[in-house]
Amino acid sequence: MKNKKIAALVLFTALLAVGCGKKDKAAETTLYIEKNGEVTEAIVESWDESFFDEKDLKSDINDEIKDFKSINKDASISMENLEIEDKKARVSMKYDSIASYSGFNKVDAFQGTISEAQSQGYTFDGEYISTDKKPSITVDELDGSNKYCVVILSENQKISTDFKILYASDNVKVSGNKKTADIDIKKEDADSLAYIIYKK
């Protein structure tokens, strides 16, 4: 469990449903990333209420949030919604930034310009595949760029954005609308990161 999706859920991971922006129910766990940096996490998992009831789940998530915010006073995190239905647990978590999401869930995550990413030690090796069948973009073209922005994530996740994805690393499968993607980091490449590139 993540919390990396909230330690309190232990064996039963559980969380959310907001199709983010549009407020539709997510059919599967989804991370919605807005251009302004806000993040909504929609986690949907199987749930056995005979082991852990909804009241306890809500209480434990709120305790996790309170503990995190007591140390990270500038972070804004909230549980927007929680429901258990048809043996599925759904919880909507709202983060003011991907940095708050990263810290709360103990995963590697970043959003910002290429230049900002490089200043934090992220490297851009190899080529990044175009979503428009254009030539791939290379690290030399990206080097020091403030025109291009990037989302970097370390875990397999469905992503939904409000911006057009222009390029991505080869462990990211971008959908036809170029605003959603699936990260697929193989076990043998567990230390790899996924890169999603867009323009301001």
N, C-alpha and C positions, 0 to 999 in steps of 0.2 A: 504494500500500500504505500502510497506516496505521501508522504509527508512525514511525504511524497505521495500523495493523494490522501493525506490525513491519516496519521498514525492510528487514530481512534478506530478506523474502519478495519484495521488489521487484515483478516482474511477476506473481508467482504467488499472491497473497494466500492465506493458508491458515489456518484455525484451527477448531476444536473440535466437540465434541459432549458435552454433558451436558444433558439437558433440565433442568438446574439442579434445585433441590429434589428432583425425582423421579429424577434421574439417567438419564433417557431420552436416546437419541441425538437431537440436533436435526437436522431435515431441512434447515435453512437457518440462516444466521448469525442468532444470537439473543442479546440482552442480557437477562439475568435479574437483576431488581432486588428485593432483599429489603427488608422494612420496617425492619430494623435497620441498613440502609445498605450491607450487603455486596453485591457485584456479581460475577456470573459471566458471562464472555463466551464464547459458543459461536460460533465462526466456521467455516463450511463452504465450501470453495472447490475448484474444479477444480485438479488437480495433475499436473504432468508431471515424473516422477522422473528423466527423462533429463537434465534441466537442474540438478536440485537434489535431493540425496537426504535421507532422513529424519534421518540422523545430523547432517548439516549444518544442517538446519532447526532441530532441537532445540538444537544448540549456539548458533546465532545468536539464537534467542529467549532462551535463558538469559543470553547476553551482554547483550542489550538490557535484561533485567530487572536484572542486576547493575549496569549503568551507571546506570540510573534510580535504583536504591536507594542507590547511592553518593552521590548528590546529595540525594535525598529520603529521609533516614534513618528517618523515622517511617512511611513507606509500607510496606504489606505487599502484595506481589504474588507470585503463584506460577503456574507452569504445572502444572496438575493432570493433564493427559493429552494425549498426542499420538498420532495414528494415521493411517496412509495406507492407504486401501483403495478398490478400485474407482475409481481415478483421482480420489479425493477426499482432501483433507487436512483433518483435524479436530484442533483443539487446544482444550483447556479452560483458560481463564485466570481466576484468582480474584483479586479485589481487595478490600481491606478497606473501601473506600469509593468512592463515585462520584468523589470528588476525586482519588483515586489513578488511577482509570480515565481521568479527564479529562487528568491530567498525562502519563501514560504514552502515551496515544494521540493527544495534542495535539488534542483536540476540546473544545468547550464543553459542559460537563455539570455539573449541580447537583442535589442532593437535600436538602430541608430544609423548614422552615415557610415560609409566604408572607412573613412578617416577615423571616426570615433571608435569603430571596432578594432582597427589596427592599433590605436593608442592603448587599447585594453588587452593587447596581446593576441588577438585573433589573426590568423593568417588566411590568405586566399590563394591556395595552391591549385594548380591545374586550370581547367576551363569550366565555365558555367553555361549550361545548355539554355538556349533561347526557347521561349514558349511560342514564338512567332515564326519558327523555322528560319530564323536569321542565323548568321554565324555565331558560334559560341563566343563569349566574352572572356578574356584572359585576365590573369592577375595584374599584368602590366597596364591594361586598360582601366582596371579598377583602382590601382594604387593611389592612395591619398584622396580618393574622390569624395566630394561633398554633394555631388549631384545624385549619386546612387545611394540608396539606403538598403539595409539588410536586416533580416530576422534570422537569428542563429539559434538552433535548438539541438538538444542532445538526446531526445527521446522520440520513439515512434509515437506519432500523434496525427490526428486529422486536423487540418488547419483551414480556417475560413477567414478571409480578409475583406476589407473595404477598399483595397487598392489592387491594381493589376500586377500580377507577378510577371516580371520580364525575363528573369533568368533564375535557374536553380541548380544546385549540385545534383549529381546523378543518383543520390539516394532520396530524391524528392520527386513524386509523381504528381504533376500539375494537371488539373482537370481542364476540360474544354473551355469553361468560362474564364479561366486564368485567375480566378479569385479564391479557389479552393485547392487543396493539395493534401497528399498523404505522405508522411515521412516514413521511410522504410530502411532503417539502419540494421544491417545484418548482424547476427551474433558475433561473427568473426571480425566485424568492424565496430565493436561496441564502443570504442573510444572515439569514433568519428563524430563529426557534427554535420547537421543539415543546414544549408544556406538557401535563403529565399531573398531574391534581389528585386527591388522596385525603385521607382523614382519618387522624389519628394512631391 
